[in-house]
């Protein structure tokens, strides 16, 4: 069996999940990866056969999206050409983790795909949404990478096609400790904004993972580290709590470990606002942005109630098994549909 696994590489979460799934996927056959995006900070230990700048999101320095950079990187002609050139028809199963070029390629070549991952869970009306309605945001979640079928991941099983988050083996096998520090990853803020805000909380140690520094840098009670999968995971396992965006992978890992969680959703990103709404059910604290009184928000959070730990209802093995079974099913049904529509079959009807 040949499997094409297409991964949205805007940010690190999709890549981290792909690396965790790969050993399970390869038990079913040969796997090629299409990596799409240009602003992740992890080195992908993946069998990358195709690569593209894709349609990437870029962040500013103060918690929001950099719309000018996003628009300047968008190239409709390139995207159309890459979709035509991507050989989706050569694979038995196309597993698409929210990647738009793959979705277009499958549509052009009439190849069924499985929409897989966190964004796929928003195909359900039962998945939590932000109180602030966003028609454009809702459209993006449902139509940015449309597929034949969906297998979603979320904090809870809000619908029958939604599974648990994929948690790294290092996290699953860890014995968490509390060494007193707070692990911080805020890729949508610059160090120049984050560090002064945290330095005001003088009696707390912070380990900040930065996309800017290349080696460890000490600034009072704040230590800056370069982004690395292993370094961040160890900091998380032994932390007292976590401050991060309202993404999916890092909050899921923090909740699984029972760590206190404070999130700052990316401004203007509807998915993160929806995630923030879901995280409140776990006693996670949501703060809109880093303001002059941010230190007070941090102190109030540290004095607050513990989180409700995340419970896994599916193992990684079970999630991959579901994806493969779904892929086989839609491939068989689609082949039958196209066979029924062929001139030969019609001539004998």
C-alpha positions in Angstrom: 0.0 0.0 0.0 1.2 3.5 -0.8 0.2 6.3 1.5 0.5 10.1 0.9 0.5 12.0 4.2 0.2 15.7 3.6 1.1 18.0 6.4 0.5 21.7 7.0 3.8 23.0 8.3 2.4 26.4 9.6 3.7 26.1 13.2 5.2 23.1 14.9 2.2 21.1 16.0 1.3 19.4 12.7 4.9 18.3 12.2 5.3 17.0 15.8 2.1 15.0 15.3 3.3 13.6 12.0 6.6 12.4 13.5 4.6 10.6 16.2 2.3 8.9 13.7 4.9 7.8 11.2 6.0 4.6 12.9 2.4 3.4 13.0 1.7 4.5 9.4 4.7 2.7 8.0 3.4 -0.7 9.3 0.7 -0.4 6.6 2.9 0.3 3.7 5.2 2.9 2.0 4.6 6.4 3.2 5.5 9.7 1.4 5.1 13.1 3.0 4.1 16.3 1.4 5.3 19.2 3.7 3.5 22.4 3.0 4.4 25.7 4.7 7.4 27.8 5.4 7.4 29.0 9.0 7.8 26.0 11.3 10.8 25.8 13.6 11.2 22.0 14.1 13.4 19.9 11.9 11.0 17.3 10.4 12.2 13.8 10.9 9.9 12.6 8.1 10.2 10.9 4.7 9.5 14.2 2.8 9.0 13.4 -0.9 7.4 16.7 -1.8 7.8 20.2 -0.4 6.0 23.5 -0.9 5.8 27.0 0.6 2.1 26.2 0.7 -0.3 28.8 2.1 1.4 29.9 5.3 0.3 32.0 8.2 2.8 34.4 9.6 2.7 36.1 13.0 3.5 39.6 14.1 5.2 40.6 17.4 2.2 41.5 19.5 -0.1 38.5 19.4 -1.7 38.7 16.0 -1.3 37.7 12.4 1.0 39.5 10.0 -1.6 39.9 7.1 0.8 41.8 4.9 3.4 39.0 4.9 0.7 36.4 4.5 -0.7 38.2 1.4 2.8 38.8 -0.1 3.7 35.1 0.2 0.4 34.0 -1.5 0.9 33.0 -5.2 -2.2 31.6 -6.9 -0.4 30.5 -10.0 2.2 28.6 -8.0 -0.5 26.9 -5.9 -2.5 25.8 -9.1 0.7 24.4 -10.7 1.7 22.5 -7.6 -1.8 21.0 -7.3 -1.6 19.8 -10.9 1.9 18.4 -10.4 1.2 16.6 -7.0 0.7 12.9 -8.0 -2.1 12.1 -5.6 -3.4 9.6 -8.1 -0.4 7.4 -7.5 -1.4 6.6 -3.9 -3.9 4.2 -2.4 -4.6 6.5 0.5 -4.3 10.3 0.8 -4.2 11.5 4.4 -4.6 15.3 4.5 -3.7 17.3 7.6 -5.4 20.6 6.7 -3.4 21.2 3.5 -5.1 23.2 0.7 -2.9 22.2 -2.3 -3.6 18.6 -1.7 -7.3 19.2 -1.4 -7.2 21.1 -4.8 -5.1 18.3 -6.4 -7.6 15.7 -5.2 -10.5 17.7 -6.6 -8.8 18.2 -10.0 -7.9 14.5 -10.3 -11.0 13.1 -8.7 -9.0 11.3 -5.9 -10.7 10.8 -2.5 -8.8 12.0 0.6 -9.3 11.8 4.3 -9.3 15.1 6.2 -7.3 14.3 9.3 -6.4 16.2 12.4 -7.6 18.9 14.7 -9.2 21.1 12.1 -11.2 18.2 10.8 -13.1 18.1 14.1 -14.8 21.4 13.1 -16.8 19.6 10.5 -19.1 18.7 13.5 -21.6 21.3 14.8 -21.0 19.8 18.3 -17.3 20.9 18.4 -17.1 24.0 20.8 -17.1 27.4 19.1 -16.2 30.9 20.2 -19.1 33.1 21.5 -17.9 35.6 18.9 -19.3 34.6 15.5 -16.9 34.6 12.6 -18.4 33.6 9.2 -15.1 33.8 7.4 -13.3 31.8 10.1 -16.0 29.1 10.0 -15.7 28.9 6.2 -11.9 28.5 6.4 -12.2 25.6 8.9 -14.7 23.8 6.7 -13.6 24.7 3.2 -9.9 25.4 3.3 -9.0 21.7 2.8 -12.2 19.8 1.9 -12.0 16.0 1.8 -14.2 13.0 1.0 -14.3 11.9 4.7 -13.0 13.2 8.0 -11.2 11.9 11.1 -10.9 14.7 13.7 -8.8 15.1 16.8 -9.9 17.2 19.8 -9.7 17.5 23.6 -13.0 15.5 24.0 -14.9 13.2 21.7 -17.6 15.7 20.7 -18.8 13.5 17.8 -18.4 9.9 16.5 -15.6 10.8 14.1 -13.5 12.7 16.6 -10.7 11.0 18.5 -8.3 11.9 21.3 -5.2 14.1 20.7 -2.1 12.3 19.5 0.3 12.6 22.5 4.0 12.0 22.1 5.5 8.8 23.6 7.8 10.9 25.7 4.8 12.5 27.4 2.8 9.2 27.7 5.8 7.4 29.3 6.9 10.4 31.5 6.7 10.7 35.3 5.8 14.4 35.7 7.4 16.4 38.4 7.0 20.0 39.6 10.4 21.8 39.6 8.7 25.1 40.0 9.3 26.8 36.7 6.7 27.9 34.1 7.2 26.7 30.5 6.4 29.4 27.9 5.9 29.1 24.2 4.3 32.2 22.5 5.4 32.2 18.9 3.0 35.0 18.1 4.8 37.4 20.4 8.4 38.7 20.2 10.8 38.1 23.0 10.9 41.9 23.5 7.3 41.7 24.5 7.3 38.5 26.4 10.4 38.8 28.6 9.7 42.2 30.2 6.1 41.1 31.0 7.4 37.9 32.7 10.2 39.7 34.6 7.6 41.6 36.6 6.6 38.3 38.2 9.8 38.3 40.2 9.4 35.2 42.4 8.7 32.8 39.5 11.1 31.2 37.1 10.2 31.1 33.4 11.6 28.9 30.7 10.8 30.6 27.4 11.2 28.8 24.1 12.2 31.4 21.5 12.3 31.3 17.7 15.0 34.0 17.9 17.8 32.7 20.2 20.4 30.0 19.1 21.6 29.2 22.6 20.5 29.5 26.2 20.2 33.2 27.4 19.6 34.2 31.0 17.6 37.4 31.7 16.9 37.6 35.4 14.1 35.1 36.3 13.6 34.4 32.6 15.7 31.8 30.7 15.4 31.8 26.9 16.0 28.5 25.0 16.1 27.8 21.3 13.1 25.7 20.1 13.7 22.0 20.1 11.3 19.1 20.4 13.3 17.3 23.2 14.1 20.5 25.2 10.6 21.7 25.2 9.2 18.3 26.1 11.5 18.0 29.1 10.7 21.5 30.3 7.0 20.7 30.0 7.2 17.4 31.9 9.0 19.1 34.9 7.1 22.4 34.9 4.6 23.8 37.4 2.5 25.2 34.6 2.5 26.3 30.9 1.8 29.6 29.1 1.2 29.2 25.4 -1.2 30.0 22.6 -4.6 28.4 22.2 -3.4 25.9 19.7 -4.0 22.2 20.0 -0.9 20.0 20.6 0.8 21.9 23.4 -2.4 22.5 25.4 -3.3 18.8 25.0 0.1 17.7 26.3 -0.1 20.1 29.2 -3.6 18.9 30.2 -2.6 15.3 29.9 0.3 15.9 32.3 -2.0 17.8 34.7 -0.1 21.1 34.4 -1.7 24.5 35.1 -2.5 26.1 31.7 -2.7 29.8 30.7 -3.4 30.5 27.0 -3.3 33.6 24.8 -5.2 32.9 21.6 -3.7 34.4 18.4 -5.7 37.5 17.6 -7.9 37.1 14.6 -7.5 33.3 14.4 -10.9 31.8 14.8 -9.7 28.3 15.5 -7.8 29.4 18.5 -10.8 31.3 19.9 -12.8 28.1 19.5 -10.0 26.1 21.3 -10.0 28.6 24.1 -13.7 28.1 24.6 -13.1 24.3 24.8 -10.2 24.7 27.2 -12.3 26.6 29.7 -14.0 23.3 30.5 -10.6 22.0 31.8 -10.1 25.0 34.1 -7.5 26.5 31.7 -7.2 30.3 31.9 -7.7 32.4 28.8 -6.1 35.9 28.5 -6.8 38.1 25.5 -3.3 39.6 25.2 -0.2 40.7 27.0 -1.0 44.1 28.5 0.6 46.2 31.2 -1.3 44.2 33.9 -0.3 40.8 32.5 1.8 40.1 35.6 -1.4 40.4 37.6 -3.2 37.9 35.3 -0.2 35.5 35.8 -0.3 35.8 39.6 -4.1 35.2 39.7 -3.7 32.2 37.4 -1.0 30.7 39.6 -3.2 31.1 42.7 -6.2 29.5 40.9 -7.6 26.0 40.7 -5.7 23.1 39.1 -6.7 21.9 35.6 -8.9 18.9 34.9 -6.6 16.4 33.4 -7.2 15.3 29.8 -8.4 11.7 29.4 -7.5 9.7 26.3 -10.2 7.6 24.8 -8.1 6.4 21.8 -4.5 5.3 21.5 -2.2 6.4 18.6 -2.4 2.9 17.2 -6.2 3.0 17.2 -6.3 6.5 15.6 -4.0 5.3 12.7 -6.0 2.1 12.4 -9.2 4.2 12.0 -7.6 6.4 9.4 -6.4 3.4 7.3 -9.8 1.7 7.5 -11.5 4.9 6.4 -9.0 5.3 3.6 -9.6 1.8 2.3 -13.4 2.3 2.5 -13.5 5.6 0.6 -11.1 4.3 -2.0 -13.3 1.3 -2.7 -16.5 3.3 -2.8 -15.0 5.9 -5.1 -13.6 3.3 -7.5 -17.1 1.8 -7.7 -18.7 5.2 -8.3 -16.3 6.0 -11.2 -16.7 2.5 -12.6 -20.5 2.9 -12.6 -20.1 6.2 -14.5 -17.7 4.9 -17.1 -19.0 4.7 -20.8 -18.4 0.9 -20.8 -20.6 0.3 -17.7 -23.3 2.6 -19.1 -23.4 0.8 -22.4 -24.3 -2.5 -20.7 -26.9 -0.9 -18.3 
